[in-house]
Amino acid sequence: MTTLPPVPGPGNAYDGGAGHHGEYKVPGGKLVVADFDVVDGVLANVSLSGDFFLEPDEALLEINRGLTGLPEDASAADISAAVGAALPPDAVLFGFSAEAVAVTVRRALAKATGWGDHHWNIIAPSVLPTHVNVALDEVLTEEVGAGRRNPTLRFWDWEEPSVVIGSFQSVRNELDPDGVARHGISVVRRISGGGAMFMEAGNCITYSLYLPQTLVDGISFADSYAFLDAWVMAALEKMGISAFYVPLNDIATEHGKIGGAAQKRLANGGMLHHVTMSYDIDADKMVQVLRIGKEKLSDKGTTSAKKRVDPLRRQTGLARGEIVAAMMEVFTERYAATPSELTTAELDAARRKVDEKFGTAEWLYRVP
């Protein structure tokens, strides 16, 4: 009887050594798998595989050779460059890229992680002041980065009408002071970039994802948006909505924009990914509060701010709570997430940050 060689995988490499195994599913693309050993600090016995397409066939062997001998502490950029240098001039890659190979190799080295490498928590919406919601984004991102909290998905809720502006936006350029005063709008600046969010009770769905940056190691800043929201796209699809990303950070359907995302990476390794989707927006009030300039409208291919947004209520016919529940269900099923709650310490820390930072004029008007 012929004995087949062992299939490479965790603890099972071709030469019988410890072995490294990594997998990465390219968003909208194919699965890439890397198996190799590390000998004297460098990659050896490299074998790349997957359900991707590659022409010519010999290019796969060239990639393996190009990766062989790389130091185990090679950066994602170094790995991508090695793959690119190894490819013959006529090589064509379908469903993957040199960057995808780098993510896979880094995962095999435990320098990058996948969703399944983490225990995820999920926090259901609870009504909190908008200032506290914004402060919690910083607190929980810090907690995840420090390893004191599991990676977490949190849904927001609030009561007061608010505008949350991006970290780098100008207050006077983004807001109409008369509209803000007339409608009693609470204005708050968040830690992530991006545009202003007009938020009334029940008019949008907002969630924050707190994660270690290892989850997006080797993934470009632009690609990380769609990667981190693949689960919510699946949830929308389940509700009959075919949504897609409009680079960099808009979420849309064929009928118009439904939301936008923003991110912030902290020095301690934590990362915030924040999304707001329109559920049932008062477009007339929105344009009285926000200054939406002609330049921004022309960039989005429309002439009316009111027509830019197409709320989920109209597209689904579902109650806001039903949509949130469907999103939580899909996230839970995909990533085996377990329920969690905000701790007293986290809430206290957020309230302190409101007093010291998010509720101050110095922070709000840091970009006048």
C-alpha positions in Angstrom: 0.0 0.0 0.0 1.3 3.4 -1.0 1.6 5.9 1.9 0.8 9.5 0.8 2.8 12.4 2.2 1.1 14.3 5.0 -1.0 17.3 4.1 0.6 20.4 5.4 -1.3 22.2 8.2 -0.9 23.3 11.8 1.6 21.0 13.4 1.9 18.9 10.2 4.5 20.1 7.6 6.1 18.2 4.8 9.3 17.6 6.6 7.5 16.5 9.8 8.4 19.7 11.6 6.2 22.0 13.5 4.8 23.7 10.3 2.8 26.9 9.7 -0.6 27.1 8.1 -2.5 30.2 7.2 -5.7 30.9 5.2 -7.2 34.1 3.9 -10.5 34.6 1.9 -10.1 37.7 -0.3 -13.3 39.8 0.0 -15.1 39.2 -3.2 -12.3 36.9 -4.3 -10.8 33.5 -3.7 -9.2 31.5 -0.8 -5.4 31.7 -0.5 -3.6 29.1 1.7 0.0 29.1 2.7 1.9 26.2 4.3 5.6 26.3 5.2 8.2 25.7 7.9 10.5 28.2 9.6 14.1 27.1 9.7 16.8 29.2 11.3 14.5 32.2 11.2 13.5 32.0 7.5 10.7 30.5 5.5 11.3 27.0 4.1 9.3 24.4 2.2 6.8 27.0 1.1 3.6 25.8 -0.6 0.9 28.2 -1.7 -2.5 26.8 -2.7 -6.1 27.9 -3.0 -9.1 28.1 -5.4 -7.7 31.2 -7.2 -6.7 31.3 -10.8 -3.1 31.9 -12.0 -1.5 32.0 -15.4 0.9 30.6 -16.3 0.9 27.5 -14.1 4.7 27.8 -13.4 4.0 31.1 -11.7 2.9 29.2 -8.6 6.3 27.6 -8.2 8.0 31.0 -8.8 5.9 32.5 -5.9 6.9 29.6 -3.7 10.6 30.2 -4.5 10.2 33.9 -4.0 8.8 33.4 -0.5 11.4 30.8 0.4 14.2 32.4 2.5 12.3 35.4 3.6 12.9 36.2 7.3 10.0 35.2 9.6 9.7 38.9 10.7 9.2 40.2 7.2 6.6 42.9 7.0 3.5 42.5 4.8 5.0 45.0 2.4 8.2 42.9 2.2 6.2 39.7 1.5 4.1 41.5 -1.2 7.2 42.8 -2.8 8.8 39.4 -2.9 5.8 37.9 -4.6 5.7 40.7 -7.1 9.4 40.3 -7.9 9.0 36.5 -8.3 6.2 36.7 -10.8 7.0 36.4 -14.5 6.2 39.5 -16.6 3.2 37.8 -18.2 1.7 36.4 -15.0 -2.0 37.1 -14.4 -3.7 36.7 -11.0 -7.4 36.1 -10.7 -9.2 36.3 -7.4 -6.1 37.1 -5.3 -3.0 39.4 -5.3 0.5 39.7 -3.9 -1.1 41.5 -0.9 -3.4 38.6 -0.3 -0.5 36.2 -0.2 1.2 38.5 2.4 -1.9 38.4 4.6 -2.0 34.6 4.4 1.7 34.3 5.3 1.5 36.7 8.2 -1.5 34.7 9.5 0.5 31.5 9.3 3.2 33.2 11.4 0.5 34.4 13.9 1.4 38.0 13.1 -2.0 38.5 11.5 -5.2 37.1 12.7 -8.5 36.0 11.2 -12.1 36.4 12.6 -12.0 32.9 14.0 -8.9 33.5 16.0 -10.8 35.8 18.4 -13.7 35.4 20.9 -16.2 38.1 19.8 -18.6 39.9 22.1 -21.7 41.8 21.0 -23.4 44.6 22.9 -27.1 45.2 22.2 -28.2 48.9 21.9 -28.9 50.9 25.0 -29.9 54.5 25.2 -27.0 56.7 26.1 -26.1 60.4 25.6 -24.4 61.0 22.2 -21.3 62.4 24.0 -21.1 59.1 26.0 -21.5 57.0 22.9 -18.6 58.8 21.2 -16.4 58.6 24.3 -17.2 54.8 24.6 -15.7 54.4 21.1 -12.3 55.6 22.5 -12.6 53.7 25.8 -13.5 50.3 24.2 -10.9 50.6 21.5 -8.3 51.2 24.1 -9.6 48.3 26.2 -9.4 45.9 23.2 -6.0 47.1 22.2 -4.8 46.5 25.8 -6.3 43.0 25.8 -8.7 43.8 28.7 -11.8 43.3 26.5 -12.6 40.8 23.8 -13.1 42.2 20.3 -16.6 43.6 20.4 -19.5 44.8 18.2 -21.6 47.5 19.9 -24.8 49.0 18.6 -25.6 52.6 19.6 -28.9 54.1 20.8 -29.6 57.7 21.8 -32.5 60.1 22.3 -31.3 63.7 21.7 -31.0 65.0 18.1 -27.3 65.2 17.3 -24.6 65.7 14.7 -21.4 63.8 15.1 -18.7 65.3 13.0 -15.5 63.7 11.8 -12.2 64.2 13.6 -10.8 66.6 11.0 -14.0 68.5 10.0 -14.5 72.2 10.5 -17.4 73.1 12.7 -18.2 76.3 10.8 -17.9 74.7 7.4 -20.1 71.6 8.2 -22.9 73.1 10.3 -25.5 75.9 9.9 -25.6 77.5 13.4 -29.2 78.7 12.9 -30.4 75.2 12.0 -28.4 73.7 14.9 -30.1 76.2 17.4 -33.5 75.9 15.9 -33.6 72.2 16.1 -31.8 71.8 19.4 -28.9 69.8 17.9 -26.2 68.4 20.1 -22.9 68.6 18.2 -20.1 66.2 19.1 -16.7 65.5 17.5 -15.6 61.8 17.3 -12.1 60.3 17.1 -12.4 58.9 13.6 -12.3 60.7 10.3 -15.0 60.9 7.7 -18.1 63.1 7.4 -20.9 64.4 9.6 -23.6 62.1 10.9 -27.1 63.6 11.4 -28.8 61.5 14.1 -32.3 61.7 15.5 -33.8 59.1 17.8 -34.7 56.1 15.6 -33.6 57.7 12.3 -30.4 55.6 11.8 -28.6 52.4 12.7 -25.1 53.0 14.2 -22.6 50.4 15.3 -19.0 50.3 16.3 -16.6 47.4 15.9 -13.6 47.3 18.3 -10.8 45.0 17.1 -7.1 44.3 17.3 -5.2 45.7 14.3 -3.8 42.2 13.7 -7.2 41.4 12.0 -6.4 43.8 9.2 -2.7 43.2 9.1 -1.5 43.4 5.4 -4.9 44.6 4.2 -4.8 48.0 2.7 -6.6 50.9 4.4 -9.1 51.1 1.6 -9.8 47.3 1.5 -10.2 47.1 5.2 -13.6 48.8 5.1 -15.3 46.2 2.9 -13.4 43.4 4.8 -14.8 44.5 8.2 -18.3 45.0 6.9 -18.7 41.7 5.0 -21.0 40.4 7.7 -23.3 43.4 7.5 -23.5 43.1 3.7 -24.6 39.5 4.2 -27.2 40.7 6.7 -28.5 43.2 4.3 -28.6 40.6 1.5 -30.7 38.4 3.8 -33.2 41.2 4.1 -33.3 41.6 0.3 -30.9 44.5 0.0 -28.0 44.2 -2.4 -25.5 46.6 -1.0 -21.9 47.5 -2.0 -19.0 49.7 -1.1 -18.4 52.9 -3.0 -14.7 53.7 -2.3 -13.6 54.8 0.1 -16.2 54.6 2.8 -19.8 54.9 1.5 -22.2 52.0 1.6 -24.9 52.1 -1.2 -27.4 50.3 -3.2 -28.6 50.9 -6.7 -31.1 53.4 -5.2 -28.5 55.6 -3.4 -26.3 55.9 -0.4 -27.5 54.1 2.8 -24.5 54.8 5.1 -20.9 55.5 5.6 -18.0 54.1 7.7 -15.0 55.6 9.5 -12.0 54.2 11.2 -9.3 55.0 13.8 -6.2 53.1 14.7 -4.7 53.6 18.2 -1.1 53.3 19.2 -1.8 50.4 21.5 -3.0 48.1 18.7 -6.7 48.7 19.0 -8.8 49.8 16.1 -12.3 51.3 15.7 -14.5 50.7 12.7 -17.7 52.8 12.9 -20.7 52.7 10.6 -23.9 54.7 10.5 -26.8 53.8 8.1 -29.8 55.8 7.4 -33.1 54.3 8.5 -35.7 57.0 8.3 -34.0 60.4 7.9 -35.7 63.8 7.9 -34.0 65.1 4.8 -35.5 68.6 5.1 -34.2 69.0 8.6 -30.8 67.5 7.7 -30.1 70.1 5.0 -31.1 72.9 7.5 -28.5 71.6 9.9 -25.7 70.5 7.7 -23.9 72.5 5.1 -23.6 70.1 2.2 -21.6 71.9 -0.5 -21.8 71.7 -4.2 -18.4 70.2 -4.5 -19.4 67.2 -2.3 -22.6 66.7 -4.2 -20.9 66.8 -7.6 -18.4 64.3 -6.4 -21.3 61.9 -5.5 -22.9 62.3 -8.9 -26.0 64.1 -7.7 -27.4 67.7 -7.4 -29.6 67.2 -4.3 -28.5 66.4 -0.8 -32.0 64.9 -0.1 -31.6 62.5 -3.0 -28.2 61.3 -1.9 -29.6 59.1 0.9 -32.1 56.3 0.5 -33.2 55.0 3.9 -33.4 51.4 5.0 -37.0 51.8 6.1 -38.1 52.5 2.5 -36.0 49.7 1.1 -36.9 47.0 3.6 -40.3 47.9 5.0 -39.0 46.5 8.3 -38.9 48.1 11.8 -35.6 49.5 12.9 -35.4 47.0 15.7 -35.9 44.1 13.2 -33.0 45.3 11.1 -30.7 45.6 14.1 -31.8 42.1 15.3 -31.1 40.6 11.9 -27.6 42.2 11.9 -26.9 40.9 15.3 -28.0 37.4 14.3 -25.8 37.3 11.3 -22.8 38.5 13.2 -23.4 36.0 16.0 -23.8 33.1 13.6 -20.7 34.0 11.5 -18.3 34.7 14.4 -19.8 32.7 17.3 -20.2 36.0 19.2 -21.5 36.0 22.7 -23.5 38.7 24.5 -21.8 41.3 26.6 -22.6 44.4 28.5 -20.8 47.7 29.2 -19.1 47.5 32.6 -19.4 50.1 35.2 -15.7 50.9 34.8 -16.1 51.4 31.1 -19.1 53.7 31.5 -17.3 55.7 34.2 -14.2 56.0 32.0 -16.4 57.3 29.1 -18.1 59.9 31.4 -14.7 61.1 32.5 -13.7 61.5 28.9 -16.8 63.5 28.2 -15.9 65.9 31.1 -12.2 66.1 30.1 -12.4 65.9 26.3 -15.5 65.1 24.2 -17.7 67.6 26.1 -15.2 70.5 25.9 -15.1 73.4 23.5 -11.4 72.8 23.1 -12.1 69.4 21.5 -15.2 70.4 19.5 -13.5 73.4 18.0 -10.1 72.0 17.5 -10.8 72.5 13.9 -12.9 75.7 14.1 
